[in-house]
Amino acid sequence: MKISAAGRKSLSASLLVSGILAAVPSVAFAAEAGSGASLIIPDMSEFIPALLAFLVLWFILAKFAYPAITGMLDKRAATIKDSLEQAETARIEGERLLERYKAELNDAKKQAAAIVADAKKSGESVKADITAQAQVQADEMIAKAQLAIEAEKNQAISELQSSVADLSVAVAGRLIGEDLSDGEHRKLIERYVKEAGSLNAN
């Protein structure tokens, strides 16, 4: 930030006023010694040295103090400008990072949704496989059970036929009153069973 021409003039005027105020005590002291016109017109023997002192002071301030002050103000203005530029750069970078994070968050949400959908689909497929395997196992168990039932049924029928044959031989022997040979009894029973089976079939 540079000082304008009006600012420089204001600073020069301030220095001039300061010099005049510095010379005022001597004028006031001279006023105490005299009266009348001396109150308005200062004593030249005191005013000229005061004016020279003021000009010297003004020259020293203009030569050394004023450049130092303006340099300090310019440096301060440059520092503030750099800070503002850095803040603006940081703001732009922050907005860019925010947009990137938002995009990454949206991508992550989409990926999560896809993973959930895949997992659901895989779960349904696994469920279908398990159901199919269970159905196959159930069918196999039913088939085995039917075979076992059929085998037990055939065995029971065979045992029942044997028991009926033995019982029939004993009953027939008592009814006939004759002792038949075992072979004859068997032939008789088998013929009876065949006839009974043919009757049941009809």
Secondary structure, DSSP 4 states (H G I P E B T S, - for coil): -PPPHHHHHHHHHHHHHHHHHHHHHHHHHHHHH--GGGGTSPPHHHHHHHHHHHHHHHHHIIIIIHHHHHHHHHHHHHHHHHHHHHHHHHHHHHHHHHHHHHHHHHHHHHHHHHHHHHHHHHHHHHHHHHHHHHHHHHHHHHHHHHHHHHHHHHHHHHHHHHHHHHHHHHHHHHHH-S---HHHHHHHHHHHHHHHHHHHH-
